[in-house]
């Protein structure tokens, strides 16, 4: 199936039509979401889950570890990324071990640097050597990846490139991420994840860059799955939305 031709993804008794070629990849991970959403999304569509402290806070989580355990249980054995909280090398190592012991399918998210700008390579090297699965997060540059790859060894870790935020800087994120993908795929067993997407079309951007995974919020996944409308139909729906909102608000001129 070529891009632009409707395809279907089924799951939870739902049929999903989309113009995106989902079978061509990358794998789709759900970014955030409450426990009901984690359990409710179609199994055939999602290949994993990602979380961070900001997403937990948004959900009103009080006990970080206990909620992490609940999330892992809800993820049905699929890969799930959970982030450390500490801002020291020693703390990252300690918390990485704790999170990594929750289940075999947990990937411990380690920021590429501390809040001081110091590299977390030392912690990454220790955890990787202990066979803790890692997700190196908040990556923005090719150089960051080059410096960390040797410390990741031969493990099948994840490298999360914040492509959406790279675009926000006025930089071509597809080009930057493609360079990272080429290096990672040539020199390691790691996979590259397109993070912080801004629109459904980032699924295509991630594929063009060579990413293995894209993580998307529930809202973006909903848009991705509903992308079977023609531009004319979407235009009409948009006009109707403006009109309906104006009437509902009682606006007059």
C-alpha positions as CSV (number, residue, x, y, z in Angstrom):
1,X,0.0,0.0,0.0
2,X,1.5,3.4,-1.0
3,X,1.2,6.6,1.0
4,X,-2.1,8.3,0.3
5,X,-4.1,5.1,-0.1
6,X,-6.5,4.2,2.7
7,X,-5.5,1.2,4.8
8,X,-7.0,-0.4,7.8
9,X,-5.8,-1.3,11.3
10,X,-8.1,-3.4,13.5
11,X,-8.2,-3.8,17.3
12,X,-10.7,-3.8,20.2
13,X,-13.5,-4.5,17.7
14,X,-12.7,-1.3,15.8
15,X,-11.7,-0.8,12.2
16,X,-9.4,2.2,11.6
17,X,-9.1,3.8,8.2
18,X,-6.1,5.9,7.4
19,X,-4.2,7.4,4.5
20,X,-0.9,6.6,6.2
21,X,1.0,3.5,5.3
22,X,1.2,2.1,8.9
23,X,2.6,-1.2,7.8
24,X,5.7,0.5,6.4
25,X,6.6,1.8,9.8
26,X,7.8,3.2,12.1
27,X,6.3,1.4,15.1
28,X,3.8,3.6,17.0
29,X,4.2,4.1,20.7
30,X,1.6,5.8,22.9
31,X,3.1,8.8,24.7
32,X,1.4,9.3,28.0
33,X,-2.2,8.5,28.4
34,X,-4.1,7.5,31.5
35,X,-4.5,3.8,32.5
36,X,-7.8,3.5,30.7
37,X,-6.2,4.8,27.5
38,X,-3.3,2.5,27.9
39,X,-5.6,-0.4,28.1
40,X,-8.1,0.8,25.4
41,X,-5.9,1.5,22.3
42,X,-5.9,-1.1,19.6
43,X,-3.3,-3.8,20.2
44,X,-2.6,-4.1,16.5
45,X,-1.8,-0.4,16.3
46,X,0.5,0.2,19.3
47,X,3.8,-1.4,19.7
48,X,4.9,0.3,23.0
49,X,4.4,3.1,25.4
50,X,6.5,6.1,26.7
51,X,6.1,8.2,29.8
52,X,8.0,11.0,31.6
53,X,7.6,12.9,34.9
54,X,5.8,15.8,33.1
55,X,3.1,13.4,31.8
56,X,2.7,11.8,35.2
57,X,2.3,15.2,36.8
58,X,-0.3,16.1,34.2
59,X,-2.3,13.0,35.2
60,X,-2.1,14.0,38.8
61,X,0.1,11.1,39.8
62,X,1.2,11.2,43.5
63,X,3.3,8.1,43.9
64,X,5.7,7.8,41.0
65,X,6.9,4.3,41.6
66,X,3.5,2.7,42.3
67,X,2.0,4.4,39.2
68,X,4.9,3.1,37.2
69,X,4.1,-0.4,38.3
70,X,0.4,0.0,37.3
71,X,1.4,1.4,33.9
72,X,3.8,-1.6,33.3
73,X,1.0,-4.0,34.2
74,X,-1.4,-2.3,31.9
75,X,1.0,-2.3,28.9
76,X,0.4,-6.0,28.2
77,X,4.0,-6.9,28.0
78,X,4.8,-4.3,25.3
79,X,7.9,-2.1,25.7
80,X,7.3,0.8,28.1
81,X,9.7,3.6,28.8
82,X,9.8,5.1,32.3
83,X,12.1,8.0,33.3
84,X,14.5,8.4,36.2
85,X,14.0,11.5,38.4
86,X,17.4,12.2,39.9
87,X,19.8,14.8,38.5
88,X,23.1,13.1,39.6
89,X,25.1,10.3,38.0
90,X,24.8,8.2,41.2
91,X,21.1,8.8,41.5
92,X,20.4,8.0,37.9
93,X,22.2,4.7,38.3
94,X,20.3,3.8,41.5
95,X,16.9,4.8,40.1
96,X,17.7,3.1,36.8
97,X,18.2,-0.2,38.6
98,X,14.9,0.3,40.5
99,X,12.8,1.0,37.3
100,X,14.6,-1.7,35.3
101,X,13.7,-4.3,37.9
102,X,9.9,-3.7,37.5
103,X,9.7,-5.9,34.4
104,X,11.8,-7.2,31.5
105,X,10.0,-5.0,29.0
106,X,10.8,-1.7,30.8
107,X,13.2,0.7,29.1
108,X,14.7,3.2,31.6
109,X,14.7,6.7,30.2
110,X,17.9,8.6,30.9
111,X,18.3,12.2,29.8
112,X,21.2,12.8,27.6
113,X,22.6,15.3,30.1
114,X,22.0,16.6,33.6
115,X,20.4,20.0,34.3
116,X,24.0,21.3,34.6
117,X,24.8,20.3,31.0
118,X,27.0,17.4,32.2
119,X,26.8,14.3,30.1
120,X,25.1,11.3,31.6
121,X,27.4,8.9,29.7
122,X,28.9,7.6,32.9
123,X,25.5,6.4,34.2
124,X,24.6,5.1,30.8
125,X,27.7,3.0,30.6
126,X,27.1,1.5,34.1
127,X,23.5,0.7,33.4
128,X,24.1,-0.7,29.9
129,X,26.8,-2.9,31.3
130,X,24.3,-4.3,33.8
131,X,22.0,-5.0,30.8
132,X,19.4,-2.5,31.9
133,X,17.4,-1.5,28.8
134,X,17.7,2.2,28.2
135,X,15.9,4.9,26.3
136,X,18.3,7.9,26.0
137,X,16.0,10.9,25.9
138,X,16.1,14.6,25.1
139,X,18.5,14.1,22.2
140,X,18.8,17.1,19.9
141,X,22.1,16.6,18.0
142,X,24.1,14.1,16.1
143,X,27.1,14.8,18.2
144,X,25.3,13.8,21.4
145,X,24.6,10.4,19.8
146,X,28.2,10.0,18.6
147,X,29.5,10.6,22.1
148,X,27.1,8.2,23.8
149,X,27.0,5.2,21.4
150,X,30.2,3.6,22.7
151,X,28.8,3.6,26.2
152,X,25.7,1.7,25.0
153,X,27.6,-1.3,23.9
154,X,25.8,-3.9,21.9
155,X,22.4,-3.6,23.7
156,X,19.2,-3.0,21.9
157,X,18.5,0.4,23.4
158,X,16.3,3.3,22.2
159,X,17.6,6.8,21.3
160,X,14.8,9.4,21.5
161,X,15.3,12.4,19.1
162,X,13.1,15.3,20.0
163,X,12.4,16.1,16.4
164,X,9.3,18.3,17.0
165,X,11.4,20.6,19.2
166,X,14.2,20.6,16.7
167,X,11.6,21.9,14.1
168,X,10.6,24.5,16.7
169,X,14.2,25.8,16.5
170,X,13.8,26.4,12.8
171,X,16.0,23.4,11.9
172,X,15.1,20.7,9.5
173,X,14.4,17.8,11.9
174,X,14.1,15.2,9.2
175,X,17.6,15.9,8.0
176,X,19.1,15.9,11.5
177,X,17.3,12.8,12.5
178,X,18.2,11.0,9.3
179,X,21.9,11.6,10.0
180,X,21.4,10.2,13.5
181,X,19.6,7.2,12.2
182,X,22.3,6.4,9.7
183,X,25.0,6.5,12.5
184,X,22.9,4.5,15.0
185,X,22.0,1.8,12.5
186,X,25.5,1.5,11.2
187,X,27.3,1.4,14.6
188,X,24.9,-0.2,17.1
189,X,21.9,-2.4,17.7
190,X,19.9,0.6,19.0
191,X,16.6,1.9,17.6
192,X,15.8,5.6,17.0
193,X,12.6,7.1,18.2
194,X,11.0,10.3,16.8
195,X,9.8,12.2,19.9
196,X,7.7,15.3,20.4
197,X,5.7,15.1,17.2
198,X,3.5,18.1,16.4
199,X,1.2,16.7,13.8
200,X,-0.1,13.4,12.3
201,X,2.2,13.9,9.3
202,X,5.2,13.5,11.6
203,X,4.5,9.7,11.1
204,X,5.6,10.2,7.5
205,X,8.5,12.5,8.6
206,X,9.7,9.8,11.0
207,X,9.7,7.2,8.2
208,X,11.5,9.4,5.8
209,X,14.2,10.1,8.4
210,X,14.6,6.3,8.9
211,X,13.2,6.1,12.5
212,X,12.2,2.8,13.9
213,X,9.7,4.2,16.3
214,X,7.5,7.3,16.7
215,X,5.8,8.1,20.0
216,X,2.5,10.0,19.8
217,X,0.0,11.4,22.2
218,X,-3.5,10.0,22.3
219,X,-4.8,13.1,20.5
220,X,-2.3,12.7,17.7
221,X,-3.0,9.0,17.3
222,X,-6.7,9.8,17.0
223,X,-5.8,12.3,14.2
224,X,-3.6,9.7,12.6
225,X,-6.3,7.1,12.6
226,X,-9.0,9.4,11.3
227,X,-6.9,10.7,8.3
228,X,-9.1,9.2,5.6
229,X,-10.9,12.5,4.8
230,X,-10.5,14.4,1.6
231,X,-9.2,18.0,1.8
232,X,-12.6,19.2,0.6
233,X,-14.4,17.3,3.4
234,X,-12.0,18.6,6.0
235,X,-12.5,22.1,4.7
236,X,-16.3,21.8,5.0
237,X,-16.0,20.4,8.5
238,X,-13.8,23.3,9.5
239,X,-16.3,25.9,8.2
240,X,-19.1,24.2,10.0
241,X,-17.2,24.2,13.2
242,X,-16.6,27.9,13.0
243,X,-20.3,28.5,12.2
244,X,-21.5,26.3,15.0
245,X,-19.2,27.8,17.6
246,X,-20.4,31.4,16.6
247,X,-24.0,30.4,16.9
248,X,-23.4,28.6,20.2
249,X,-21.7,31.7,21.6
250,X,-24.5,33.9,20.5
251,X,-22.2,36.3,18.6
252,X,-23.7,39.0,16.5
253,X,-22.4,41.8,14.3
